[in-house]
């Protein structure tokens, strides 16, 4: 009687461990998918055009790569200034360092407008 209870307990514990491992191993924190936003922006700019799935994948990879570069550069600037908090200035300086001049200026203005709209809505 005691052996069967112990075996059942061990079986339940094993299943719980597997379920826990399976649930948290399938989460992917690294890459995000921006395909919906890419198609929305394209339809806003050029309503009669579309993109192939390969092109959307390339654009998604480009956006993820640029985001990762900006984040690492902003983090390095934060450490260089001996701060514990990532600020807006760190991100803006990282954008100015990584992106060409005109594109960086427009990106920073659009980003600050979006943050302003988000805060005041």
VEXSERO-335659 format. One record per atom (N, C-alpha, C): atom name; y, x, z; residue in three letters. Coordinates in pm, 1 decimal. Layout:
residues N
{"CA"; {Y; X; Z}; "ALA"}
...
This chain:
residues 121
{"N"; {-118.9; 81.5; 0.0}; "UNK"}
{"CA"; {0.0; 0.0; 0.0}; "UNK"}
{"C"; {126.5; 86.7; 0.0}; "UNK"}
{"N"; {129.6; 186.9; 87.5}; "UNK"}
{"CA"; {246.7; 273.3; 96.3}; "UNK"}
{"C"; {263.8; 355.4; -30.7}; "UNK"}
{"N"; {149.2; 397.5; -90.5}; "UNK"}
{"CA"; {158.0; 476.6; -214.4}; "UNK"}
{"C"; {220.2; 395.9; -327.4}; "UNK"}
{"N"; {182.9; 269.3; -338.9}; "UNK"}
{"CA"; {238.1; 188.2; -447.4}; "UNK"}
{"C"; {388.4; 167.1; -429.6}; "UNK"}
{"N"; {435.4; 152.8; -306.1}; "UNK"}
{"CA"; {578.3; 135.8; -281.2}; "UNK"}
{"C"; {653.1; 264.0; -316.4}; "UNK"}
{"N"; {596.5; 378.5; -280.0}; "UNK"}
{"CA"; {659.2; 506.9; -310.7}; "UNK"}
{"C"; {664.9; 528.4; -461.9}; "UNK"}
{"N"; {554.0; 497.3; -531.6}; "UNK"}
{"CA"; {552.4; 513.3; -677.2}; "UNK"}
{"C"; {656.6; 422.8; -743.7}; "UNK"}
{"N"; {665.6; 298.3; -695.4}; "UNK"}
{"CA"; {761.6; 205.4; -752.4}; "UNK"}
{"C"; {904.5; 256.7; -728.5}; "UNK"}
{"N"; {931.7; 309.6; -610.5}; "UNK"}
{"CA"; {1062.6; 364.1; -577.3}; "UNK"}
{"C"; {1097.5; 481.4; -667.9}; "UNK"}
{"N"; {998.4; 571.5; -690.1}; "UNK"}
{"CA"; {1021.3; 686.0; -777.8}; "UNK"}
{"C"; {1046.8; 640.4; -921.4}; "UNK"}
{"N"; {972.9; 537.6; -966.3}; "UNK"}
{"CA"; {990.9; 485.8; -1101.0}; "UNK"}
{"C"; {1131.7; 428.2; -1118.2}; "UNK"}
{"N"; {1178.7; 351.6; -1020.4}; "UNK"}
{"CA"; {1312.1; 292.4; -1027.0}; "UNK"}
{"C"; {1418.8; 401.2; -1026.4}; "UNK"}
{"N"; {1403.1; 503.2; -941.4}; "UNK"}
{"CA"; {1498.9; 613.8; -935.7}; "UNK"}
{"C"; {1507.4; 686.6; -1070.3}; "UNK"}
{"N"; {1392.4; 712.4; -1132.7}; "UNK"}
{"CA"; {1389.9; 779.3; -1262.5}; "UNK"}
{"C"; {1463.9; 697.5; -1367.5}; "UNK"}
{"N"; {1441.3; 565.8; -1367.4}; "UNK"}
{"CA"; {1508.9; 480.4; -1464.8}; "UNK"}
{"C"; {1659.2; 478.1; -1442.6}; "UNK"}
{"N"; {1700.6; 479.1; -1315.8}; "UNK"}
{"CA"; {1844.1; 479.7; -1286.8}; "UNK"}
{"C"; {1908.1; 608.7; -1336.4}; "UNK"}
{"N"; {1840.5; 721.9; -1315.8}; "UNK"}
{"CA"; {1894.9; 849.7; -1362.8}; "UNK"}
{"C"; {1908.1; 850.3; -1513.7}; "UNK"}
{"N"; {1805.0; 799.7; -1584.2}; "UNK"}
{"CA"; {1810.5; 796.4; -1730.3}; "UNK"}
{"C"; {1923.5; 707.0; -1778.5}; "UNK"}
{"N"; {1938.1; 591.0; -1716.0}; "UNK"}
{"CA"; {2043.4; 498.1; -1756.7}; "UNK"}
{"C"; {2180.6; 560.1; -1731.9}; "UNK"}
{"N"; {2196.9; 627.2; -1618.8}; "UNK"}
{"CA"; {2324.4; 691.9; -1586.8}; "UNK"}
{"C"; {2355.4; 799.8; -1687.8}; "UNK"}
{"N"; {2257.3; 884.0; -1720.0}; "UNK"}
{"CA"; {2276.9; 991.7; -1815.7}; "UNK"}
{"C"; {2306.6; 935.4; -1954.2}; "UNK"}
{"N"; {2235.6; 830.0; -1993.3}; "UNK"}
{"CA"; {2253.7; 773.1; -2125.3}; "UNK"}
{"C"; {2392.7; 708.8; -2139.4}; "UNK"}
{"N"; {2436.1; 641.6; -2033.9}; "UNK"}
{"CA"; {2563.5; 571.4; -2040.8}; "UNK"}
{"C"; {2678.8; 670.1; -2054.5}; "UNK"}
{"N"; {2676.1; 780.1; -1982.3}; "UNK"}
{"CA"; {2787.1; 872.5; -1984.0}; "UNK"}
{"C"; {2775.8; 980.9; -2089.2}; "UNK"}
{"N"; {2659.1; 999.4; -2148.3}; "UNK"}
{"CA"; {2647.8; 1100.8; -2252.6}; "UNK"}
{"C"; {2695.3; 1048.1; -2387.4}; "UNK"}
{"N"; {2697.2; 914.7; -2403.8}; "UNK"}
{"CA"; {2736.5; 859.3; -2533.0}; "UNK"}
{"C"; {2888.0; 847.4; -2547.9}; "UNK"}
{"N"; {2963.1; 867.6; -2440.0}; "UNK"}
{"CA"; {3108.5; 857.4; -2449.0}; "UNK"}
{"C"; {3162.9; 981.5; -2516.3}; "UNK"}
{"N"; {3247.2; 961.3; -2616.9}; "UNK"}
{"CA"; {3307.3; 1073.3; -2688.4}; "UNK"}
{"C"; {3456.5; 1074.8; -2659.5}; "UNK"}
{"N"; {3500.9; 1173.2; -2581.8}; "UNK"}
{"CA"; {3641.0; 1181.8; -2547.4}; "UNK"}
{"C"; {3719.7; 1263.4; -2649.5}; "UNK"}
{"N"; {3653.5; 1336.3; -2739.2}; "UNK"}
{"CA"; {3721.3; 1431.6; -2823.9}; "UNK"}
{"C"; {3799.4; 1371.7; -2938.5}; "UNK"}
{"N"; {3733.3; 1304.6; -3030.1}; "UNK"}
{"CA"; {3798.1; 1259.4; -3153.0}; "UNK"}
{"C"; {3836.8; 1112.4; -3144.7}; "UNK"}
{"N"; {3952.4; 1082.0; -3196.6}; "UNK"}
{"CA"; {3997.1; 943.6; -3206.6}; "UNK"}
{"C"; {3999.2; 904.8; -3353.7}; "UNK"}
{"N"; {3992.9; 775.1; -3378.4}; "UNK"}
{"CA"; {3991.0; 725.7; -3514.6}; "UNK"}
{"C"; {4121.8; 653.6; -3543.6}; "UNK"}
{"N"; {4196.6; 705.7; -3638.8}; "UNK"}
{"CA"; {4326.0; 649.7; -3674.8}; "UNK"}
{"C"; {4322.4; 579.4; -3810.0}; "UNK"}
{"N"; {4204.7; 544.2; -3859.2}; "UNK"}
{"CA"; {4193.4; 489.0; -3994.5}; "UNK"}
{"C"; {4267.2; 355.7; -4008.4}; "UNK"}
{"N"; {4264.3; 273.7; -3906.0}; "UNK"}
{"CA"; {4334.9; 145.9; -3911.4}; "UNK"}
{"C"; {4484.9; 167.5; -3924.8}; "UNK"}
{"N"; {4538.4; 262.5; -3849.8}; "UNK"}
{"CA"; {4682.0; 289.7; -3853.7}; "UNK"}
{"C"; {4722.5; 355.1; -3985.6}; "UNK"}
{"N"; {4635.4; 439.9; -4039.5}; "UNK"}
{"CA"; {4663.9; 503.9; -4168.5}; "UNK"}
{"C"; {4676.5; 397.9; -4277.2}; "UNK"}
{"N"; {4582.4; 303.1; -4277.8}; "UNK"}
{"CA"; {4588.7; 199.1; -4381.4}; "UNK"}
{"C"; {4708.9; 107.3; -4361.5}; "UNK"}
{"N"; {4746.3; 78.7; -4235.6}; "UNK"}
{"CA"; {4864.6; -5.7; -4210.8}; "UNK"}
{"C"; {4991.8; 61.3; -4259.5}; "UNK"}
{"N"; {5006.3; 189.2; -4230.2}; "UNK"}
{"CA"; {5126.3; 260.6; -4273.4}; "UNK"}
{"C"; {5131.1; 269.1; -4425.3}; "UNK"}
{"N"; {5016.3; 293.2; -4488.2}; "UNK"}
{"CA"; {5012.7; 300.0; -4633.9}; "UNK"}
{"C"; {5052.0; 165.9; -4695.8}; "UNK"}
{"N"; {5002.9; 55.4; -4640.1}; "UNK"}
{"CA"; {5037.7; -76.4; -4693.2}; "UNK"}
{"C"; {5186.2; -106.8; -4674.3}; "UNK"}
{"N"; {5244.6; -50.6; -4567.6}; "UNK"}
{"CA"; {5387.6; -70.0; -4545.5}; "UNK"}
{"C"; {5470.2; 9.1; -4645.7}; "UNK"}
{"N"; {5426.0; 130.3; -4677.4}; "UNK"}
{"CA"; {5501.4; 217.4; -4767.5}; "UNK"}
{"C"; {5476.2; 180.2; -4912.9}; "UNK"}
{"N"; {5350.0; 171.0; -4950.2}; "UNK"}
{"CA"; {5313.2; 139.2; -5088.8}; "UNK"}
{"C"; {5214.2; 22.5; -5085.0}; "UNK"}
{"N"; {5263.1; -100.6; -5101.1}; "UNK"}
{"CA"; {5174.9; -217.8; -5082.9}; "UNK"}
{"C"; {5060.9; -230.2; -5183.4}; "UNK"}
{"N"; {5075.5; -176.7; -5303.1}; "UNK"}
{"CA"; {4974.8; -198.0; -5406.8}; "UNK"}
{"C"; {4870.6; -86.5; -5415.3}; "UNK"}
{"N"; {4873.0; 7.9; -5325.5}; "UNK"}
{"CA"; {4780.3; 121.2; -5331.7}; "UNK"}
{"C"; {4680.8; 117.3; -5216.7}; "UNK"}
{"N"; {4570.7; 188.7; -5234.8}; "UNK"}
{"CA"; {4470.0; 200.4; -5130.5}; "UNK"}
{"C"; {4421.6; 344.0; -5121.9}; "UNK"}
{"N"; {4335.2; 370.6; -5023.5}; "UNK"}
{"CA"; {4277.8; 503.9; -5004.3}; "UNK"}
{"C"; {4126.9; 494.2; -4999.4}; "UNK"}
{"N"; {4062.0; 596.6; -5050.9}; "UNK"}
{"CA"; {3916.6; 600.9; -5039.9}; "UNK"}
{"C"; {3877.5; 640.8; -4897.9}; "UNK"}
{"N"; {3752.2; 618.2; -4863.4}; "UNK"}
{"CA"; {3706.6; 650.1; -4727.4}; "UNK"}
{"C"; {3710.2; 800.6; -4701.3}; "UNK"}
{"N"; {3684.8; 881.4; -4805.7}; "UNK"}
{"CA"; {3693.1; 1027.1; -4788.7}; "UNK"}
{"C"; {3835.6; 1070.3; -4756.5}; "UNK"}
{"N"; {3932.6; 1010.7; -4823.1}; "UNK"}
{"CA"; {4071.9; 1044.4; -4797.9}; "UNK"}
{"C"; {4113.5; 1003.4; -4657.2}; "UNK"}
{"N"; {4067.5; 886.1; -4613.0}; "UNK"}
{"CA"; {4098.8; 840.9; -4477.7}; "UNK"}
{"C"; {4036.1; 934.5; -4374.8}; "UNK"}
{"N"; {3913.7; 981.6; -4400.7}; "UNK"}
{"CA"; {3848.8; 1076.9; -4310.1}; "UNK"}
{"C"; {3926.9; 1208.4; -4302.5}; "UNK"}
{"N"; {3975.5; 1254.9; -4416.3}; "UNK"}
{"CA"; {4054.0; 1378.8; -4418.1}; "UNK"}
{"C"; {4184.9; 1359.7; -4342.2}; "UNK"}
{"N"; {4251.0; 1247.2; -4363.4}; "UNK"}
{"CA"; {4374.9; 1219.2; -4290.9}; "UNK"}
{"C"; {4349.4; 1209.1; -4140.0}; "UNK"}
{"N"; {4237.7; 1146.9; -4102.6}; "UNK"}
{"CA"; {4201.5; 1134.8; -3961.6}; "UNK"}
{"C"; {4178.0; 1272.6; -3899.9}; "UNK"}
{"N"; {4110.7; 1359.3; -3971.6}; "UNK"}
{"CA"; {4086.9; 1495.9; -3923.7}; "UNK"}
{"C"; {4217.9; 1572.0; -3910.5}; "UNK"}
{"N"; {4306.6; 1553.5; -4007.4}; "UNK"}
{"CA"; {4437.1; 1618.7; -4002.9}; "UNK"}
{"C"; {4517.5; 1573.9; -3881.3}; "UNK"}
{"N"; {4518.6; 1444.5; -3853.4}; "UNK"}
{"CA"; {4593.4; 1392.0; -3739.2}; "UNK"}
{"C"; {4534.6; 1443.6; -3608.5}; "UNK"}
{"N"; {4401.7; 1441.9; -3596.8}; "UNK"}
{"CA"; {4337.8; 1492.0; -3474.4}; "UNK"}
{"C"; {4364.9; 1640.5; -3453.4}; "UNK"}
{"N"; {4361.8; 1717.2; -3561.6}; "UNK"}
{"CA"; {4386.9; 1860.8; -3551.7}; "UNK"}
{"C"; {4531.2; 1888.2; -3508.8}; "UNK"}
{"N"; {4626.1; 1818.0; -3569.0}; "UNK"}
{"CA"; {4766.4; 1835.8; -3533.0}; "UNK"}
{"C"; {4792.3; 1793.6; -3388.6}; "UNK"}
{"N"; {4730.5; 1683.7; -3346.7}; "UNK"}
{"CA"; {4744.7; 1639.0; -3208.2}; "UNK"}
{"C"; {4691.8; 1743.7; -3110.4}; "UNK"}
{"N"; {4577.0; 1800.9; -3142.6}; "UNK"}
{"CA"; {4518.0; 1903.3; -3055.5}; "UNK"}
{"C"; {4605.5; 2028.3; -3049.7}; "UNK"}
{"N"; {4659.8; 2069.3; -3163.0}; "UNK"}
{"CA"; {4747.9; 2186.7; -3164.9}; "UNK"}
{"C"; {4874.4; 2163.7; -3083.3}; "UNK"}
{"N"; {4934.9; 2046.0; -3098.5}; "UNK"}
{"CA"; {5056.4; 2014.7; -3022.7}; "UNK"}
{"C"; {5025.6; 2009.9; -2874.1}; "UNK"}
{"N"; {4913.3; 1950.4; -2837.5}; "UNK"}
{"CA"; {4877.3; 1940.3; -2695.7}; "UNK"}
{"C"; {4853.5; 2077.6; -2633.7}; "UNK"}
{"N"; {4783.7; 2165.8; -2704.5}; "UNK"}
{"CA"; {4757.6; 2298.6; -2647.6}; "UNK"}
{"C"; {4886.0; 2380.5; -2638.2}; "UNK"}
{"N"; {4971.5; 2370.0; -2739.3}; "UNK"}
{"CA"; {5097.3; 2444.2; -2736.2}; "UNK"}
{"C"; {5188.2; 2392.3; -2624.8}; "UNK"}
{"N"; {5193.7; 2260.6; -2607.2}; "UNK"}
{"CA"; {5274.8; 2203.4; -2499.6}; "UNK"}
{"C"; {5220.6; 2243.7; -2363.0}; "UNK"}
{"N"; {5090.0; 2251.5; -2350.8}; "UNK"}
{"CA"; {5029.1; 2294.9; -2224.5}; "UNK"}
{"C"; {5061.5; 2441.6; -2196.2}; "UNK"}
{"N"; {5058.7; 2524.0; -2298.9}; "UNK"}
{"CA"; {5095.2; 2665.1; -2280.2}; "UNK"}
{"C"; {5241.9; 2678.4; -2240.5}; "UNK"}
{"N"; {5329.0; 2598.6; -2301.0}; "UNK"}
{"CA"; {5470.4; 2600.9; -2262.0}; "UNK"}
{"C"; {5488.9; 2555.4; -2117.6}; "UNK"}
{"N"; {5410.5; 2456.6; -2077.4}; "UNK"}
{"CA"; {5418.1; 2408.9; -1939.7}; "UNK"}
{"C"; {5376.8; 2518.5; -1841.8}; "UNK"}
{"N"; {5268.7; 2589.7; -1872.7}; "UNK"}
{"CA"; {5224.3; 2699.1; -1787.1}; "UNK"}
{"C"; {5324.8; 2814.6; -1787.9}; "UNK"}
{"N"; {5386.3; 2837.7; -1903.0}; "UNK"}
{"CA"; {5484.3; 2944.6; -1914.4}; "UNK"}
{"C"; {5606.2; 2916.0; -1826.5}; "UNK"}
{"N"; {5645.0; 2788.4; -1817.8}; "UNK"}
{"CA"; {5758.0; 2749.8; -1733.2}; "UNK"}
{"C"; {5718.4; 2733.8; -1587.0}; "UNK"}
{"N"; {5590.4; 2755.5; -1555.7}; "UNK"}
{"CA"; {5535.6; 2744.7; -1419.4}; "UNK"}
{"C"; {5558.8; 2604.8; -1362.4}; "UNK"}
{"N"; {5521.1; 2504.8; -1442.7}; "UNK"}
{"CA"; {5532.1; 2365.2; -1401.8}; "UNK"}
{"C"; {5393.4; 2304.2; -1393.3}; "UNK"}
{"N"; {5381.7; 2196.6; -1318.5}; "UNK"}
{"CA"; {5254.0; 2124.9; -1307.2}; "UNK"}
{"C"; {5253.1; 1996.3; -1388.7}; "UNK"}
{"N"; {5368.2; 1957.4; -1442.2}; "UNK"}
{"CA"; {5379.6; 1831.5; -1515.0}; "UNK"}
{"C"; {5421.5; 1858.5; -1658.6}; "UNK"}
{"N"; {5353.0; 1792.3; -1748.9}; "UNK"}
{"CA"; {5387.6; 1802.6; -1890.7}; "UNK"}
{"C"; {5505.6; 1709.0; -1917.1}; "UNK"}
{"N"; {5615.1; 1764.7; -1964.7}; "UNK"}
{"CA"; {5735.6; 1684.4; -1986.0}; "UNK"}
{"C"; {5759.7; 1660.9; -2134.5}; "UNK"}
{"N"; {5856.5; 1576.4; -2161.4}; "UNK"}
{"CA"; {5895.5; 1544.3; -2298.8}; "UNK"}
{"C"; {5948.0; 1668.1; -2371.0}; "UNK"}
{"N"; {6020.4; 1753.0; -2299.6}; "UNK"}
{"CA"; {6075.3; 1874.0; -2361.3}; "UNK"}
{"C"; {5964.9; 1968.7; -2407.1}; "UNK"}
{"N"; {5857.5; 1978.8; -2328.3}; "UNK"}
{"CA"; {5745.5; 2064.5; -2368.2}; "UNK"}
{"C"; {5684.2; 2016.4; -2499.3}; "UNK"}
{"N"; {5667.2; 1886.4; -2510.5}; "UNK"}
{"CA"; {5606.9; 1830.9; -2632.5}; "UNK"}
{"C"; {5701.5; 1849.2; -2750.9}; "UNK"}
{"N"; {5830.9; 1826.3; -2730.7}; "UNK"}
{"CA"; {5926.2; 1843.0; -2839.6}; "UNK"}
{"C"; {5933.7; 1988.0; -2886.0}; "UNK"}
{"N"; {5932.4; 2081.8; -2792.7}; "UNK"}
{"CA"; {5935.0; 2222.8; -2831.3}; "UNK"}
{"C"; {5807.9; 2262.3; -2904.8}; "UNK"}
{"N"; {5694.5; 2206.2; -2862.5}; "UNK"}
{"CA"; {5568.4; 2234.5; -2931.0}; "UNK"}
{"C"; {5572.2; 2182.1; -3074.1}; "UNK"}
{"N"; {5629.8; 2064.6; -3091.9}; "UNK"}
{"CA"; {5642.2; 2008.6; -3227.8}; "UNK"}
{"C"; {5732.9; 2095.9; -3312.7}; "UNK"}
{"N"; {5846.1; 2140.6; -3255.3}; "UNK"}
{"CA"; {5937.4; 2227.3; -3330.4}; "UNK"}
{"C"; {5872.2; 2360.9; -3365.4}; "UNK"}
{"N"; {5782.8; 2410.2; -3279.9}; "UNK"}
{"CA"; {5716.2; 2536.7; -3308.6}; "UNK"}
{"C"; {5608.0; 2524.3; -3415.7}; "UNK"}
{"N"; {5541.1; 2409.4; -3422.0}; "UNK"}
{"CA"; {5424.3; 2396.5; -3509.1}; "UNK"}
{"C"; {5452.8; 2331.4; -3644.3}; "UNK"}
{"N"; {5552.8; 2245.6; -3649.8}; "UNK"}
{"CA"; {5576.7; 2166.8; -3770.6}; "UNK"}
{"C"; {5701.4; 2221.8; -3839.6}; "UNK"}
{"N"; {5708.3; 2217.9; -3974.0}; "UNK"}
{"CA"; {5828.5; 2263.2; -4045.0}; "UNK"}
{"C"; {5954.3; 2188.0; -4000.2}; "UNK"}
{"N"; {6069.4; 2250.0; -4022.5}; "UNK"}
{"CA"; {6195.9; 2209.6; -3960.0}; "UNK"}
{"C"; {6234.3; 2062.6; -3982.8}; "UNK"}
{"N"; {6241.7; 2018.3; -4107.9}; "UNK"}
{"CA"; {6283.8; 1881.0; -4136.0}; "UNK"}
{"C"; {6183.3; 1779.5; -4082.9}; "UNK"}
{"N"; {6055.5; 1809.1; -4102.3}; "UNK"}
{"CA"; {5950.9; 1718.6; -4056.3}; "UNK"}
{"C"; {5948.8; 1710.1; -3903.8}; "UNK"}
{"N"; {5973.1; 1824.3; -3838.1}; "UNK"}
{"CA"; {5976.0; 1825.6; -3691.1}; "UNK"}
{"C"; {6092.0; 1743.2; -3638.7}; "UNK"}
{"N"; {6206.5; 1754.8; -3703.4}; "UNK"}
{"CA"; {6324.6; 1680.9; -3658.9}; "UNK"}
{"C"; {6301.5; 1530.7; -3670.8}; "UNK"}
{"N"; {6248.4; 1487.1; -3784.5}; "UNK"}
{"CA"; {6223.2; 1343.6; -3801.7}; "UNK"}
{"C"; {6111.7; 1295.7; -3709.0}; "UNK"}
{"N"; {6010.2; 1379.0; -3685.0}; "UNK"}
{"CA"; {5901.6; 1340.4; -3594.9}; "UNK"}
{"C"; {5951.7; 1322.5; -3452.1}; "UNK"}
{"N"; {6038.5; 1413.3; -3408.5}; "UNK"}
{"CA"; {6093.0; 1403.6; -3273.1}; "UNK"}
{"C"; {6182.0; 1280.4; -3259.3}; "UNK"}
{"N"; {6263.9; 1251.0; -3359.4}; "UNK"}
{"CA"; {6349.8; 1132.6; -3350.0}; "UNK"}
{"C"; {6267.8; 1004.1; -3349.6}; "UNK"}
{"N"; {6167.1; 995.3; -3438.0}; "UNK"}
{"CA"; {6082.1; 876.2; -3439.7}; "UNK"}
{"C"; {6003.7; 862.8; -3310.0}; "UNK"}
{"N"; {5957.1; 974.3; -3257.3}; "UNK"}
{"CA"; {5882.4; 970.5; -3131.5}; "UNK"}
{"C"; {5967.9; 926.9; -3014.5}; "UNK"}
{"N"; {6089.5; 978.5; -3006.5}; "UNK"}
{"CA"; {6177.4; 939.1; -2896.2}; "UNK"}
{"C"; {6219.5; 792.9; -2908.4}; "UNK"}
{"N"; {6238.7; 743.6; -3032.6}; "UNK"}
{"CA"; {6269.4; 601.6; -3051.7}; "UNK"}
{"C"; {6151.9; 514.8; -3006.3}; "UNK"}
{"N"; {6029.4; 556.6; -3039.2}; "UNK"}
{"CA"; {5911.4; 479.5; -2999.9}; "UNK"}
{"C"; {5894.9; 475.8; -2848.3}; "UNK"}
{"N"; {5919.2; 589.1; -2783.5}; "UNK"}
{"CA"; {5909.8; 593.1; -2637.1}; "UNK"}
{"C"; {6018.1; 505.5; -2575.1}; "UNK"}
{"N"; {6138.3; 509.6; -2629.4}; "UNK"}
{"CA"; {6249.0; 428.4; -2579.2}; "UNK"}
{"C"; {6215.9; 279.8; -2593.4}; "UNK"}
{"N"; {6161.4; 240.0; -2709.6}; "UNK"}
{"CA"; {6123.7; 99.9; -2730.6}; "UNK"}
{"C"; {6013.2; 58.2; -2634.2}; "UNK"}
{"N"; {5916.8; 148.4; -2609.0}; "UNK"}
{"CA"; {5805.1; 117.0; -2519.8}; "UNK"}
{"C"; {5854.2; 99.5; -2376.7}; "UNK"}
{"N"; {5945.7; 184.3; -2333.3}; "UNK"}
{"CA"; {5996.2; 176.1; -2195.0}; "UNK"}
{"C"; {6079.3; 50.6; -2174.2}; "UNK"}
{"N"; {6161.6; 16.0; -2272.0}; "UNK"}
{"CA"; {6254.6; -94.9; -2255.1}; "UNK"}
{"C"; {6202.0; -227.7; -2307.5}; "UNK"}
{"N"; {6073.9; -235.4; -2337.0}; "UNK"}
{"CA"; {6020.8; -366.2; -2382.8}; "UNK"}
{"C"; {5952.4; -440.7; -2270.6}; "UNK"}
